[in-house]
Amino acid sequence: MTDKDKLIAAKEKWAREGRGLTGEKTAPAARRLPPGQRETFDFPVLDLGDQPNLATRDWSLSVGGMVENPIRWDWAAFMAQPQTELISDIHCVTTWSRYDNTWAGVSARHLLAAVRPRKEARFLLLRSFDGYTTNIPLARFADDDVLLAHSWQGQPLPREHGGPVRAVIPKLYFWKSAKWLRHITVSDHDTPGYWELRGYHGEGDPWKEERYT
């Protein structure tokens, strides 16, 4: 059994057993750490065992599906967009949280304004250069703290954390923040992604403990 197979088997077992679930119901305004989480000062590396080694000259992002203006940005076009810096917390489904991460990149709201989703669009499917996928409700992606990030803590985003560009969706568990982002499909229906097909929740709100289906 390969390391990737072992990882998949372990995470599927966690989903079956409900690993990390506490049953707590606490509003975000009442505390900073979601139920079942622990604070860490490290930044653990989690992936499918394949870390694409992408130079910025080889990277591009495309958006298609139910949009009025499909786009494909190479690195120069991406960096020519308005840039945003935000500070947010990370909450990983494996129960660690990391506070005060400084990200820089292009806001999801700017991207959506550029592609103009059609009125019937409701969901996104994010695709990565390593073959990973994850599904996001359009309303979640359109939040004001969502970024397509190229920098972390003032430095270019490292390869192991998804560089050149990853999604950052702070209000959802971090498996929704796809690394090595390459394509976004906008749709009127929900399509489960990689972990969602293996027992993980379709939305992934840490305050509701939406770890698994």
C-alpha positions as CSV (number, residue, x, y, z in Angstrom):
1,M,0.0,0.0,0.0
2,T,1.4,3.4,-1.0
3,D,1.6,6.4,1.4
4,K,-1.2,8.0,-0.5
5,D,-3.4,4.9,-0.1
6,K,-2.6,4.8,3.6
7,L,-3.6,8.5,3.9
8,I,-6.9,8.0,2.1
9,A,-7.7,4.9,4.2
10,A,-6.9,6.8,7.4
11,K,-9.1,9.8,6.5
12,E,-11.9,7.6,5.4
13,K,-11.7,5.8,8.8
14,W,-11.8,9.2,10.5
15,A,-15.0,10.1,8.6
16,R,-16.6,6.7,9.5
17,E,-15.7,7.1,13.2
18,G,-16.4,10.9,13.4
19,R,-12.9,11.7,14.6
20,G,-12.7,15.0,16.4
21,L,-16.4,15.6,16.8
22,T,-17.5,17.0,20.1
23,G,-21.1,17.9,19.6
24,E,-20.5,21.4,20.9
25,K,-22.6,24.3,19.5
26,T,-20.8,27.6,20.1
27,A,-21.3,30.8,18.1
28,P,-18.1,32.2,16.6
29,A,-18.6,35.5,18.4
30,A,-18.3,33.7,21.8
31,R,-14.8,32.2,21.2
32,R,-12.0,32.1,18.8
33,L,-11.2,28.4,18.7
34,P,-14.0,26.2,17.1
35,P,-15.2,23.0,18.8
36,G,-12.7,20.2,18.8
37,Q,-9.8,22.3,17.7
38,R,-6.4,23.0,19.3
39,E,-4.1,25.9,18.7
40,T,-0.7,25.3,17.0
41,F,2.1,27.6,16.2
42,D,3.4,25.4,13.4
43,F,2.0,25.2,9.9
44,P,1.5,21.4,9.3
45,V,1.8,20.2,5.7
46,L,-1.0,18.1,4.4
47,D,-1.5,17.0,0.8
48,L,-2.1,13.9,-1.3
49,G,1.6,13.0,-1.5
50,D,2.4,15.0,-4.7
51,Q,3.6,18.6,-4.4
52,P,3.6,20.1,-7.9
53,N,6.8,22.1,-8.5
54,L,5.4,25.0,-10.5
55,A,7.4,28.0,-11.5
56,T,5.3,31.1,-11.9
57,R,6.0,31.1,-15.7
58,D,4.3,27.7,-15.8
59,W,1.3,28.6,-13.7
60,S,-2.1,29.8,-14.9
61,L,-5.7,30.0,-13.5
62,S,-8.8,29.6,-15.6
63,V,-12.4,30.0,-14.7
64,G,-15.3,28.6,-16.7
65,G,-18.7,27.1,-16.6
66,M,-21.8,29.3,-15.9
67,V,-20.0,32.7,-16.2
68,E,-20.5,35.5,-18.7
69,N,-16.8,36.1,-19.1
70,P,-14.6,33.0,-18.9
71,I,-11.0,33.9,-18.1
72,R,-7.5,32.5,-18.1
73,W,-4.9,34.5,-16.2
74,D,-1.2,33.7,-16.5
75,W,1.1,35.0,-13.7
76,A,1.5,38.5,-15.2
77,A,-2.2,38.9,-15.6
78,F,-2.9,37.6,-12.1
79,M,-0.4,39.9,-10.5
80,A,-1.8,42.9,-12.5
81,Q,-5.2,42.5,-10.7
82,P,-5.9,44.6,-7.6
83,Q,-4.0,43.1,-4.7
84,T,-5.4,42.5,-1.2
85,E,-3.8,41.7,2.2
86,L,-5.9,40.0,4.9
87,I,-5.2,38.3,8.3
88,S,-7.2,35.2,9.1
89,D,-7.1,32.0,11.2
90,I,-6.8,28.5,9.8
91,H,-9.0,25.6,11.1
92,C,-7.9,22.2,9.8
93,V,-10.3,19.3,9.9
94,T,-7.5,17.2,11.5
95,T,-8.2,19.4,14.6
96,W,-5.4,22.0,14.6
97,S,-5.9,25.8,14.2
98,R,-3.3,28.5,13.5
99,Y,-4.1,32.1,14.3
100,D,-3.1,35.4,12.6
101,N,-2.0,34.3,9.1
102,T,-1.2,37.2,6.8
103,W,-2.1,36.5,3.2
104,A,-1.8,38.5,0.1
105,G,-3.4,37.9,-3.3
106,V,-6.5,38.6,-5.4
107,S,-9.8,38.7,-3.6
108,A,-12.5,36.2,-4.6
109,R,-15.0,39.1,-5.0
110,H,-12.7,40.7,-7.6
111,L,-12.5,37.4,-9.5
112,L,-16.2,36.9,-9.4
113,A,-16.7,40.5,-10.6
114,A,-14.4,39.7,-13.5
115,V,-16.1,36.5,-14.6
116,R,-19.7,37.5,-13.8
117,P,-21.4,34.3,-12.7
118,R,-24.9,33.7,-14.3
119,K,-27.9,34.3,-12.0
120,E,-28.5,30.5,-11.7
121,A,-25.0,29.7,-10.6
122,R,-24.8,28.3,-7.0
123,F,-21.6,26.3,-6.6
124,L,-17.9,26.2,-7.5
125,L,-15.6,23.2,-8.1
126,L,-11.9,24.1,-7.4
127,R,-9.3,22.0,-9.3
128,S,-5.6,21.8,-8.4
129,F,-2.5,20.9,-10.4
130,D,-2.1,17.7,-8.3
131,G,-5.6,16.5,-9.3
132,Y,-7.2,17.5,-6.1
133,T,-10.8,19.0,-6.2
134,T,-13.1,20.5,-3.6
135,N,-16.6,22.0,-3.9
136,I,-17.6,25.4,-2.5
137,P,-21.0,27.1,-2.3
138,L,-20.8,30.3,-4.4
139,A,-22.1,32.3,-1.4
140,R,-19.2,31.1,0.7
141,F,-16.6,31.9,-1.9
142,A,-18.0,35.4,-2.3
143,D,-17.3,36.3,1.3
144,D,-15.1,39.3,1.9
145,D,-12.2,37.4,3.5
146,V,-11.7,34.9,0.7
147,L,-8.5,35.2,-1.3
148,L,-6.5,33.6,-4.1
149,A,-3.3,33.9,-2.2
150,H,0.3,34.1,-3.6
151,S,2.0,35.2,-0.3
152,W,1.9,34.1,3.3
153,Q,3.5,36.1,6.2
154,G,5.0,38.5,3.7
155,Q,6.8,35.9,1.6
156,P,5.9,34.1,-1.6
157,L,3.7,31.1,-0.8
158,P,5.9,28.0,-0.4
159,R,5.5,25.0,-2.6
160,E,4.5,22.8,0.3
161,H,1.7,25.2,1.2
162,G,0.3,25.5,-2.3
163,G,2.4,28.0,-4.1
164,P,2.3,29.7,-6.5
165,V,-1.4,30.2,-5.7
166,R,-3.9,28.6,-3.4
167,A,-7.4,29.4,-2.3
168,V,-7.9,30.7,1.3
169,I,-11.4,30.4,2.6
170,P,-11.1,31.1,6.4
171,K,-14.6,30.4,7.5
172,L,-14.5,26.8,6.3
173,Y,-12.2,23.9,7.3
174,F,-8.9,24.2,5.5
175,W,-9.3,21.3,3.1
176,K,-11.7,23.6,1.2
177,S,-8.8,26.0,0.6
178,A,-7.3,24.2,-2.4
179,K,-3.6,24.3,-2.9
180,W,-1.9,24.7,-6.4
181,L,-5.1,26.2,-7.8
182,R,-5.4,25.9,-11.6
183,H,-9.2,26.0,-12.5
184,I,-12.6,26.9,-11.1
185,T,-15.8,25.6,-12.6
186,V,-19.0,27.6,-11.8
187,S,-22.2,25.6,-11.9
188,D,-25.8,25.5,-10.9
189,H,-25.4,22.1,-9.1
190,D,-23.1,20.8,-6.5
191,T,-20.3,18.3,-7.5
192,P,-18.5,16.6,-4.5
193,G,-14.7,17.0,-4.5
194,Y,-11.9,14.6,-3.6
195,W,-12.5,14.3,0.2
196,E,-16.2,15.0,-0.1
197,L,-16.5,11.8,-2.1
198,R,-14.7,10.0,0.7
199,G,-17.0,11.0,3.6
200,Y,-16.2,14.6,4.3
201,H,-18.8,17.3,4.5
202,G,-20.0,19.2,1.5
203,E,-19.7,22.6,3.2
204,G,-17.3,22.3,6.1
205,D,-18.2,25.0,8.6
206,P,-15.9,24.5,11.7
207,W,-18.4,26.3,14.0
208,K,-21.0,23.7,13.1
209,E,-18.5,20.8,13.2
210,E,-19.3,20.0,9.6
211,R,-16.3,17.6,9.4
212,Y,-18.1,14.6,7.9
213,T,-21.3,13.7,6.1
